[in-house]
Amino acid sequence: MERPIRVAIIGCGWAGTRHAQAWKECRAEIRWAVDLDQRRTAAVAALQKGIRTTTNYRQALEDPEVDAVDICLPHALHAPVAVEAAQAGKHILVEKPLASSLAEADQMIEAAEQAGVVLMVAENVRFNPLFHRIRELLVDGAIGRPALIQMTREDYLVRSFLEERRWFLDAEAAAGGIMMSGGIHDFETMRMLIGEIESVQALRARQRFLEMEGDDTSIALVRFRDGTIGTLVESFVMKSLMSAAGAGARLLRIDGDLGSLSVHDGCTIHLFSEREDLLPRGELREHHLYVPPADTFLLEIEHFCQSIRTGREPITSGRSQRRPLEAVLAAYRSMETGQPVRLSTP
């Protein structure tokens, strides 16, 4: 029987706590809980016997019993802590985004490769069964060749969010605003479903949340290398009953030359297609395909553990997740210049 992987969780806020629950379910040994707020480390330490707590992450890096670190810090701190972790010989799981800049991302990738450790981004959309089912439908040609993809992220910025993640109001700590925190997910979803992105053009709306330095609403027009186009709407000010209650809303629609598919509730795919085998008795109809929700935090951490044990590159490796980071940074550059920005060739 393999011994459990021993991990240090660096950052015990909202994401770190969710990760800690998943580590526990994976039967890993959480060896350290690290945070400046001792109430947060105490909450994580209560999940498992023997968890040490500290406000100094270097204590965890110096522990020879630690196999891996799970970095759940403000975005601007991802790179410096990850580089130190690699130099200490620890495998690295880091919350999205990979880093605040491409230069920092490259430092992290190089440090991990030189140390021979796994570097994986905790990009949970890549482990969502819903998106895998959509990808299967697209590959199967259920709607023909995609022409347009539209994604909207509606998150009303409720007070509890501000209280739990005050650092997010600081544009430097957060490396931007909602285009970074939400757009990083959605650019990666688009890449997963459609393919590589060729260019991005973006606009930032007039600021509503004055406490927040980064963008609270922004949009991007995306052109893919295969000719598909897309729109991305990221907003903390779109109000509905769902978002005001704190649940948020995620809307996805993809149109092709044979039909369309859309998702409104996060678990049901609404598929319309003129393909002959999808027209029962030749009648037009909409198919409703339910995909049970899954714990994507657990799935991503299980994948990370497998990558450590097998040595195989994770699907959300540092090199892979450099691509959505490049798209987000291109969106911010476009907001400043008013011009579309081309991405590098993969």
C-alpha positions in Angstrom: 0.0 0.0 0.0 1.4 3.4 -1.0 2.0 5.9 1.8 -0.1 9.0 1.7 1.3 12.1 0.0 2.3 14.7 2.6 1.3 18.2 1.7 1.6 21.8 3.1 -1.3 24.1 2.3 0.1 27.6 1.9 -2.9 30.0 2.2 -5.9 28.9 4.2 -8.6 31.2 2.9 -11.6 30.2 0.8 -9.6 28.2 -1.8 -7.2 26.7 0.7 -10.0 25.5 2.9 -11.8 23.9 -0.1 -8.5 22.3 -1.1 -7.9 21.0 2.4 -11.3 19.2 2.4 -10.3 17.6 -0.9 -6.9 16.5 0.4 -8.6 14.9 3.4 -10.9 13.0 1.1 -7.9 11.8 -0.9 -6.5 10.4 2.3 -3.4 12.6 2.0 -1.6 13.7 5.1 -1.9 17.5 5.5 1.3 18.2 7.3 1.2 22.0 7.5 -1.4 24.7 7.4 0.2 28.1 6.6 -1.5 31.5 6.9 -1.0 34.9 8.5 -4.4 34.5 10.0 -4.2 31.9 12.8 -7.9 31.5 12.9 -7.7 30.1 9.3 -4.9 27.7 10.1 -6.8 26.5 13.2 -9.8 25.8 11.0 -7.8 23.7 8.6 -5.9 22.0 11.5 -9.2 20.8 12.9 -9.8 18.6 9.8 -7.1 16.1 10.6 -4.9 15.0 13.5 -1.3 16.2 13.6 -1.5 19.2 11.3 1.2 21.8 12.2 0.3 25.5 11.8 2.6 28.4 11.1 2.6 31.9 9.7 5.9 31.3 7.9 5.7 29.2 4.8 9.5 28.6 4.8 9.0 26.3 7.9 6.9 24.0 5.7 9.5 24.2 2.8 12.3 23.2 5.2 10.4 20.1 6.4 11.9 17.0 4.7 8.7 15.1 5.2 6.7 17.4 2.9 6.3 16.0 -0.6 4.2 18.8 -2.1 2.8 22.3 -1.5 -0.6 23.6 -2.4 -0.3 27.4 -3.0 -3.6 29.3 -2.4 -2.2 32.8 -2.0 -3.0 36.2 -3.6 -2.0 36.0 -7.3 1.0 38.1 -7.0 2.6 35.7 -4.5 2.2 32.6 -6.6 5.6 32.9 -8.4 8.0 33.7 -5.6 6.6 31.0 -3.3 6.4 28.4 -6.1 10.0 29.1 -7.2 11.2 28.6 -3.6 9.1 25.4 -3.3 10.7 24.0 -6.4 14.2 24.8 -5.2 13.3 23.0 -2.0 12.3 19.9 -4.1 8.6 20.1 -3.4 5.9 19.3 -6.0 3.7 22.3 -6.6 -0.1 22.7 -7.0 -0.9 26.3 -7.4 -4.3 28.0 -7.6 -5.2 29.7 -10.9 -3.9 31.9 -12.4 -0.4 30.4 -12.8 1.2 33.8 -12.1 0.7 37.5 -12.5 2.9 37.8 -15.7 4.4 35.6 -18.4 7.9 36.3 -17.1 6.9 35.0 -13.7 5.1 32.0 -15.3 8.3 31.2 -17.1 10.3 31.4 -13.9 8.0 28.9 -12.3 8.1 26.5 -15.2 11.9 26.7 -15.4 12.4 26.2 -11.7 10.1 23.1 -11.6 11.8 21.6 -14.6 15.3 22.2 -13.2 14.2 20.6 -9.9 12.4 17.7 -11.5 9.2 18.4 -9.7 5.5 18.5 -10.8 4.0 22.0 -11.4 0.3 21.9 -11.8 -2.3 24.6 -11.8 -5.5 24.0 -9.9 -7.8 24.9 -12.9 -10.9 23.0 -11.9 -12.8 23.7 -15.1 -10.6 21.1 -16.9 -12.0 18.5 -14.5 -15.7 19.4 -14.9 -17.6 16.4 -16.4 -20.0 18.9 -18.0 -17.3 20.4 -20.2 -16.0 17.0 -21.1 -19.4 15.9 -22.3 -19.7 19.1 -24.3 -16.3 18.4 -25.9 -17.5 14.9 -26.8 -20.6 16.4 -28.5 -18.5 18.8 -30.5 -16.0 16.2 -31.6 -18.9 14.0 -32.6 -20.2 16.8 -34.8 -23.5 17.1 -33.0 -23.8 20.8 -34.0 -21.5 20.6 -37.0 -18.5 23.0 -37.2 -18.6 25.6 -34.4 -18.8 29.2 -35.6 -19.5 31.1 -32.4 -19.0 30.5 -28.7 -20.5 32.9 -26.0 -19.7 32.8 -22.3 -21.0 35.0 -19.5 -19.8 35.0 -15.9 -22.3 36.9 -13.6 -21.0 37.3 -10.1 -22.5 40.0 -7.9 -19.8 41.2 -5.6 -21.4 40.5 -2.3 -20.0 41.8 1.0 -18.9 38.4 2.2 -16.6 38.1 -0.8 -14.9 41.3 0.1 -14.6 40.3 3.7 -13.0 37.0 2.9 -10.7 38.2 0.2 -9.8 41.8 0.9 -6.6 41.4 -1.2 -8.7 41.0 -4.3 -9.5 44.8 -4.1 -5.8 45.5 -4.8 -5.1 45.3 -8.5 -1.4 44.4 -7.9 -2.1 41.6 -5.5 -4.9 40.3 -7.7 -3.1 40.9 -11.0 -6.1 42.7 -12.3 -9.8 42.2 -11.6 -12.6 39.9 -12.8 -11.0 39.3 -16.2 -8.1 37.7 -14.3 -10.1 35.9 -11.6 -13.0 34.8 -13.8 -11.6 35.2 -17.3 -8.7 32.8 -16.6 -11.3 30.1 -16.1 -13.4 31.0 -19.2 -10.5 31.4 -21.6 -9.3 27.9 -20.6 -12.8 26.5 -21.1 -12.9 28.1 -24.5 -9.5 26.5 -25.3 -10.7 23.2 -24.1 -13.9 23.3 -26.2 -12.8 25.1 -29.4 -9.0 25.2 -29.5 -6.1 27.7 -29.4 -6.8 31.4 -29.4 -5.3 33.6 -32.1 -6.2 37.1 -30.9 -8.2 39.0 -28.2 -9.8 42.4 -28.2 -11.2 43.7 -24.9 -13.0 46.6 -23.3 -13.4 47.6 -19.6 -16.7 49.1 -18.4 -17.2 52.1 -16.2 -16.2 51.1 -12.7 -19.1 50.6 -10.3 -17.3 49.1 -7.2 -15.0 52.0 -6.3 -13.3 50.0 -3.5 -11.9 47.7 -6.2 -8.9 48.8 -8.3 -9.2 46.1 -10.9 -12.0 45.8 -13.5 -15.4 44.9 -12.1 -16.9 44.4 -15.6 -15.1 43.7 -18.9 -15.7 41.9 -22.2 -13.5 40.3 -24.7 -13.9 39.4 -28.4 -11.9 36.2 -29.2 -10.7 34.9 -32.5 -9.6 31.2 -32.6 -7.0 29.8 -34.9 -9.7 27.7 -36.7 -11.8 30.8 -37.5 -14.3 30.4 -34.8 -15.1 33.6 -32.9 -16.2 34.1 -29.3 -17.5 36.6 -26.8 -16.6 36.6 -23.1 -18.5 38.7 -20.6 -17.0 39.0 -17.0 -19.0 41.0 -14.5 -19.4 41.7 -10.8 -22.3 44.1 -11.5 -24.8 42.0 -13.5 -27.6 41.7 -11.0 -30.2 38.9 -10.9 -31.9 37.0 -8.1 -29.4 34.3 -8.4 -26.3 36.5 -8.4 -27.6 38.8 -5.7 -28.1 35.7 -3.5 -24.4 34.9 -4.0 -24.8 31.9 -6.3 -23.5 33.5 -9.5 -24.5 32.5 -13.0 -22.5 30.9 -15.8 -24.0 31.0 -19.3 -22.5 29.1 -22.3 -23.7 28.8 -25.8 -22.0 27.3 -28.9 -23.5 27.6 -32.4 -22.5 25.5 -35.4 -23.7 25.0 -38.9 -26.0 22.1 -37.8 -27.4 23.5 -34.5 -26.4 24.8 -31.1 -25.9 23.8 -27.5 -26.2 25.8 -24.4 -25.9 25.5 -20.6 -27.7 27.8 -18.1 -27.8 25.9 -14.8 -24.3 24.3 -14.8 -25.5 20.7 -15.3 -28.0 20.5 -18.2 -26.9 20.7 -21.8 -29.6 21.9 -24.1 -28.8 20.5 -27.6 -30.6 21.4 -30.8 -29.3 19.8 -34.0 -30.6 19.2 -37.6 -28.3 16.2 -37.9 -30.5 13.3 -39.1 -29.8 10.9 -36.3 -30.8 13.6 -33.8 -34.2 14.2 -35.4 -36.5 11.5 -34.1 -39.1 10.6 -36.8 -37.7 13.7 -38.7 -39.2 16.1 -36.1 -37.3 19.1 -34.8 -36.7 18.8 -31.0 -34.3 20.0 -28.3 -32.4 17.3 -26.3 -31.8 17.9 -22.6 -28.6 16.1 -21.4 -28.1 16.1 -17.7 -24.6 15.8 -16.4 -24.4 15.1 -12.6 -22.2 17.7 -10.8 -18.9 16.6 -9.4 -16.4 17.8 -6.9 -13.9 19.3 -9.3 -11.5 20.3 -6.4 -11.3 16.6 -5.5 -10.8 15.5 -9.1 -8.0 18.0 -9.7 -6.2 17.0 -6.5 -6.5 13.3 -7.3 -5.0 14.1 -10.7 -2.1 16.0 -9.1 -1.4 13.0 -6.8 -1.4 10.6 -9.8 1.0 12.9 -11.6 3.4 12.8 -8.6 3.2 9.0 -8.4 3.5 8.3 -12.1 5.7 11.1 -13.3 3.2 11.9 -16.1 2.7 15.6 -17.0 -0.6 16.9 -15.6 -3.2 18.1 -18.0 -3.0 21.5 -16.3 0.7 21.7 -16.3 2.5 25.1 -16.0 3.2 25.1 -19.7 -0.5 24.3 -20.6 -1.8 27.0 -18.2 0.5 29.6 -19.5 -1.8 29.9 -22.5 -5.0 31.2 -20.8 -2.7 33.5 -18.7 -1.4 34.9 -22.0 -5.0 35.4 -23.2 -6.0 37.3 -20.1 -2.9 39.5 -20.2 -3.7 40.2 -23.9 -7.2 41.3 -22.9 -5.7 43.8 -20.4 -3.3 45.1 -22.9 -6.1 45.5 -25.4 -8.1 47.5 -22.8 -5.2 49.9 -22.6 -4.4 50.2 -26.3 -7.9 49.8 -27.8 -6.4 47.3 -30.3 -6.6 43.6 -30.8 -3.7 41.6 -29.4 -2.3 38.5 -31.1 -1.1 35.6 -29.0 2.1 33.8 -29.6 2.0 30.6 -31.8 1.7 27.4 -29.6 
